[in-house]
Amino acid sequence: MGKAITGHVDLVYPSKYIKAADLRGRDVTVTIAAVEWETLVMQGGKKDTKVAITMARADGKPIEKKWIAPKTVLKMIAAATGEKDVSQWKGRKVTIYPTTCRGQKGEEVECIRVRVRTSQTQDEPPAEMTAPVDVAPVFDDEPASDTTGAVT
């Protein structure tokens, strides 16, 4: 008999991108290390270019997983930092938290958002967020996930 599967369903198949489930229900303050364009290969081989945020922990150690940030998140970071110029975000701290939002098809999905004020009492990032990325294969019979972690 195989090893039992435990934990959040969204963490069963690891990803190199952070998901709301990675935060384990906690606020986490991170430092923005870089904001860059990243080409994602979607199910079926279709390519899409998205904004990817590279982050670091409070102690400066890099976080392995990148955050694919939709336009709403970019606006939230601008509000939280007081800086609309994305090139000036490097080194800025933001507090991220898991919540729910409306997905592309109108359904409620888990997502990550940014607090307007940076938390001074935040938790360290959970192990799922900082562990080396070991991406599991995607099988053709599995639905693809969009950048918010919603299954499409």
Helices and strands as residue ranges (DSSP letters): G 9-11, G 20-23, E 28-41, G 43-45, E 47-56, E 67-68, H 71-81, G 86-88, E 93-102, E 108-114, H 127-130
